[in-house]
Amino acid sequence: MSLRCRRCQATIGLDDLTYIAYHAHTMGANRVEVHFECPRCGYRGERMLSQQAWDELMLNYLENDERTADEWLTTQQMGPITAEEVRAMRRMLRSGNLLQSLHEWERSQRGETTE
């Protein structure tokens, strides 16, 4: 099972989930409310899934992801990237030192000599 955007049919990944709520019922099946933002078109949607469908979806995500569940939770707790972090990264990329060190690392990986 996979979660797809209703507008463009893109696959919704684990990182695209913005809100998850569990609705426990005394009578009937439990439900999971999932809000997401499509990575392709930006559509914000929501779905109500049965507990069984949610479990299958999570297993599918975790089997296809290189991260463990603990690593995913740690990433989610970090929060969104701030505007200041984006500006700092752009400044670092513009400085020649970072790119130069990346080029040197690539050369060392290929076994070339640095000049």
C-alpha positions as CSV (number, residue, x, y, z in Angstrom):
1,M,0.0,0.0,0.0
2,S,1.2,3.5,-0.7
3,L,-0.3,6.9,0.0
4,R,-0.8,9.1,-3.2
5,C,-1.7,12.7,-3.9
6,R,-5.2,13.1,-5.2
7,R,-4.2,15.9,-7.5
8,C,-1.0,14.6,-9.3
9,Q,-0.9,11.0,-8.1
10,A,2.7,11.4,-6.7
11,T,3.7,9.0,-4.0
12,I,3.7,10.6,-0.5
13,G,6.8,9.7,1.5
14,L,7.3,9.6,5.2
15,D,8.9,13.0,5.2
16,D,5.9,14.5,3.6
17,L,3.6,13.8,6.5
18,T,2.8,16.9,8.5
19,Y,0.3,15.7,11.1
20,I,-0.7,12.3,12.4
21,A,-3.5,11.7,14.9
22,Y,-4.8,8.5,16.3
23,H,-8.5,8.2,16.9
24,A,-9.3,5.3,19.2
25,H,-12.9,4.0,19.2
26,T,-14.5,1.8,21.8
27,M,-16.7,0.2,19.2
28,G,-15.3,-0.4,15.7
29,A,-11.8,-0.1,14.2
30,N,-9.4,2.6,15.3
31,R,-8.6,5.3,12.7
32,V,-5.5,7.3,11.9
33,E,-5.8,10.8,10.5
34,V,-2.9,11.7,8.3
35,H,-2.2,15.2,6.9
36,F,0.5,15.6,4.2
37,E,2.0,18.0,1.6
38,C,2.7,16.6,-1.8
39,P,6.4,16.9,-2.8
40,R,5.6,17.4,-6.4
41,C,2.6,19.9,-6.6
42,G,2.5,21.2,-3.0
43,Y,-1.1,20.0,-2.5
44,R,-2.0,19.8,1.2
45,G,-4.3,16.8,1.8
46,E,-5.6,14.6,4.5
47,R,-6.7,11.0,4.8
48,M,-8.4,8.9,7.4
49,L,-6.9,5.4,7.4
50,S,-7.9,2.3,9.3
51,Q,-5.3,1.0,11.9
52,Q,-4.5,-1.9,9.6
53,A,-3.9,0.3,6.6
54,W,-1.7,2.6,8.7
55,D,0.3,-0.3,10.0
56,E,0.9,-1.6,6.4
57,L,1.8,1.9,5.3
58,M,4.4,2.3,8.1
59,L,5.9,-1.1,7.4
60,N,6.2,-0.2,3.7
61,Y,7.9,3.1,4.5
62,L,10.3,1.6,7.0
63,E,11.2,-1.3,4.7
64,N,12.0,1.1,1.8
65,D,13.8,3.6,3.9
66,E,17.5,3.4,4.8
67,R,16.7,5.0,8.2
68,T,15.5,3.2,11.3
69,A,12.3,4.3,13.1
70,D,14.5,5.9,15.8
71,E,16.4,7.9,13.2
72,W,13.2,9.1,11.6
73,L,11.8,10.2,14.9
74,T,15.0,12.1,15.7
75,T,14.8,13.8,12.3
76,Q,11.1,14.8,13.0
77,Q,12.0,16.3,16.4
78,M,14.7,18.5,14.8
79,G,12.0,20.7,13.3
80,P,11.9,22.6,10.1
81,I,15.0,24.2,8.6
82,T,15.0,27.9,9.6
83,A,15.6,30.8,7.2
84,E,18.9,31.6,9.0
85,E,20.1,28.1,8.5
86,V,19.4,28.4,4.7
87,R,21.3,31.7,4.6
88,A,24.2,30.2,6.4
89,M,24.3,27.3,4.1
90,R,24.2,29.5,1.0
91,R,27.1,31.6,2.4
92,M,29.1,28.5,3.0
93,L,28.4,27.2,-0.5
94,R,29.4,30.6,-2.0
95,S,32.8,30.6,-0.2
96,G,35.4,28.8,-2.3
97,N,36.7,26.8,0.6
98,L,33.8,24.3,0.8
99,L,33.8,23.7,-3.0
100,Q,37.6,23.4,-3.1
101,S,37.6,20.9,-0.3
102,L,34.9,18.8,-2.0
103,H,37.0,18.8,-5.2
104,E,40.0,17.7,-3.3
105,W,38.0,14.9,-1.6
106,E,36.7,13.7,-5.0
107,R,40.2,13.6,-6.4
108,S,41.5,11.6,-3.5
109,Q,38.6,9.1,-3.9
110,R,39.5,8.7,-7.6
111,G,43.2,8.3,-6.7
112,E,44.3,11.5,-8.6
113,T,47.2,13.6,-7.3
114,T,46.4,17.1,-6.1
115,E,48.2,19.8,-7.9
